[in-house]
Amino acid sequence: MSKDKSKDTESVKNGWDEHAETYDRWYQAFEGACENYVDWELLKKYLPKNKDAKILDAAGGTGRITLPLAKMGYSVTLCDISPAMLNVAKEKMKREGMLDKVEISECDVQKLDFPDESFDFVLCWDGMFEAAKELIRVIKKKGKVSIFLMNKCGAAISQFRENPDSALTLLKSESAYIHHDEEKHKALSPEEAKEYFEKEGVKVFEIYAVCGMLDFLSIPEEVLKSIEWDEKFFKQTTEILLRLSKEPSVKGLSRHLVLYGEKI
Ligand SMILES: C[S@@+](CC[C@H](N)C(=O)[O-])C[C@H]1O[C@@H](n2cnc3c(N)ncnc32)[C@H](O)[C@@H]1O
């Protein structure tokens, strides 16, 4: 690893270490709860039928996905680069009596410590295109993948107000990168994502638009941040988000794309 690369990795790790204690709070307010609901509704359809399946939750942080998967009976490996995020996860697993169902590993998703074809299902919900090859390596043949990617048009739209030049560069470039805090990730359009994964031997089932779609619904800030809400409004909001996540004409607009596919 070059010096620069290890410095980047160190800053990413430190950044997430600082967020660890507050990360889960975002999912307790309306905005996060809606996004969590949509993430799960989409995921449910692709989960292995067989509860003996081995699942990797890569860059899984505080175990938002790992904990419910372990409770459903799957054998889950949670890996992340941030020891503090993993500590929060460990405490949650302990509290819920799930610690012995989950293997926790501190590692970089771009250099996974697992042999080829170790998992039936691999998730990486961090928007990290750079990890794609390594994630595909550890999936068994016929195993499934769910990966979050940065959405090129969505990113350009949200960057425009602060930096019109960089938003336009992003849209015009074939190799577009998004800088956020200490992280830098490649952004793709749904078509570019499909083309890339199919070239790497993954049959793409579907690509959905997730995260950031609430911005288009003009919901008042106090509702988004509130930790108590009207159930009927929650249902209406999540239903529209789910419908929009599948709607081809709006797929370019979200912050992330989530791609589901199968290794062939
Ligand atoms: C936005 S959080 C997502 C956590 C979890 N996947 C979820 O959806 O709640 C991003 C996570 O990616 C982790 N991460 C960032 N870069 C990583 C890398 N190179 N290797 C492993 N984990 C990484 C961070 O430490 C953080 O826990």
The ligand as an ORCA input file, in Angstrom:
! r2SCAN-3c Opt
* xyz 0 1
  C     -22.429      5.223      6.036
  S     -21.694      4.029      7.112
  C     -22.666      2.627      6.648
  C     -22.734      1.573      7.703
  C     -23.707      0.437      7.362
  N     -23.346     -0.212      6.112
  C     -25.137      0.945      7.273
  O     -25.694      0.927      6.166
  O     -25.661      1.384      8.288
  C     -20.174      3.710      6.283
  C     -19.291      2.666      6.944
  O     -18.268      2.296      6.011
  C     -17.072      2.087      6.729
  N     -15.932      2.174      5.810
  C     -15.539      3.258      5.079
  N     -14.472      2.912      4.316
  C     -14.210      1.613      4.582
  C     -13.225      0.699      4.100
  N     -12.331      1.068      3.193
  N     -13.243     -0.560      4.582
  C     -14.180     -0.947      5.504
  N     -15.115     -0.130      6.000
  C     -15.138      1.138      5.528
  C     -17.088      3.175      7.776
  O     -16.201      2.899      8.842
  C     -18.573      3.167      8.185
  O     -18.796      2.303      9.251
*
